Amino acid sequence: MGILKKLRNLFFSTSRASDKPIAASGPADRPVVSKGQVWSYHTRKGEEQSMATVLAVEPGPDGKNMIHLNITGLSLINAQGEQVGSIIEHVPMAEDAFWASVIQPMGSAATTLGEGYYLWKADFERNEAGIWDIPLAQVITLIEKSIP
């Protein structure tokens, strides 16, 4: 897979995504995660105002949910030290990594699945893309390091 395709899969948005709330597969005291929820999370230093918005929740191949996020309020810096963006459009996460990352729900927002999700989905169904299973702040750093 070429570097541009890999970057595309990282930045943009298998099973079918649902608009309906799906119960968490972990402890019963966890809230239901649903499309449009905005969450605070354990951010990187200097990005404390960053938020994660749930784009979709869908069952994963392991029986746990995959949670698709849009991340705003970032300060993404490329290899030349230039700020290149403040949003990551699509981050597909394992449910356990989502719960390890989020702090609390902060409200809701209108959301739509963008082209990135559908590109990721097609690659996922061909076993050419996956989901992140590490904390969100680490995901953001890895994505940032891949920006030329």
N, C-alpha and C positions, 0 to 999 in steps of 0.2 A: 504494500500500500504506500503510495507516495506521500511526501510530507504535507502537501497542500490538502490532500484528502484527510489525513490525520488531524490537521489543524481544524479543518471544517467540522469534523466530527466532535472535536473538543468544544468548539465555540458555539455551535448551533444545535439547535435541536434539529424484549418486544412482545408481544401481547398487545392488546388494544387499550389505549389510554381512556380513562373514565372521567366524566365530569361529576360523577356521584362520589360522595365521601366513602372512603374505604377504611375500615377499622384497622388500627395498628395491630401487627401480629405479635407484639411484645406484651409487656405487663398491662393489666387491665386499667391501670390508672393513667395511661397515656391518652391524650386527646385523639379524636379522629382527625386524620389529615385529609384535607380536601382542596381541590382546585381553588385558587384565588387567595388562600391564606398567606399572610405575610408574617415571616418569622424573624426575630433577632437571632443571632448566632454568634459563636465564639470567633470573632473576626481577627484579621491580622492587625498589627499595631498601626494606628493612624486611619483605620477604616471602620471605626466604631459605629458610624451611622449607616453602614452597609446593611442591607436587608436581603433576605431570600424569600422569593415568592413561589408558591407551588403552582406549577403549570399543569401538572397531571400526576395522578397516582395510578399505577397499574400493577397487576400481579407479576412477579418475576418467576423465572424458571426454578428458583430454589424454594418457592412457596411463600416467600416474603415479598413485600411490596418494593417496587422501584418508584422512587419519588423524583420527579423532574422539576428542576428549579431554574429560575431566572434570578441572577444576582445583580443588584444595583448598588451604587455608592462606593465603587471601587476606585483605586488609583493604579491602573495597569500601566506598567513601564516596560518598554521593549529593551532589547539587548543594547541599544545605543543610549539608553537612559532617558528616552523621550516618553512622556505620558501619551498613551495611545488609546485609552478608553476608560470607561467607568462602569461598563455593563458586560456581563457574560450572559448571552441569550439563553443558553441551554446547558444545564449540568444534570446528567442522569446519575442518581445516587442510590446505593443500597440503603434499605430502610435503617439498618443498624447504624450506618455512618451518618445518616440524617439525624437520628436521635442523639448521637454522640456530639453533633455539631450545634443543634438548635438550643435556644434558651427558653423563649416563650413566644406565643403568637402575639402579634402586634396589631392585627386588623385584617382587612381583606382588600383585594384589588381586582379589577377586571383583568383577565388574562386570555391569551390565545396561544395556541401552539404555532410556532413559526416554522419556517422552512427547515431550520436546523433540526428540529425534532424529527421531521419526516425523513430527512437525510440520514440521521442517526438510526432511526427505526429500520430503514431499508438495510443499512449496514448491519445492525444488530440481528436482524432475521437471517442474514447470510453468515452469522458468526464472525463479522469483521469489526464489531464495536462492542463495547461492554458498558458497565456502570462503575462508578467510583465507589470504593469501599473504605476510604480513608476520610478523616475529618475535612469539612468544607474549606477551611482556611488553607490546608495543605493542597487541596485540589486547585484552589485559586493560584497559589504560588507555582505549582507545576504548569498550569496553563500559561501563566505570565512568562515563565522561563522559555516557553515554546514560541513566543512571539518574536519573529525576526526583527 
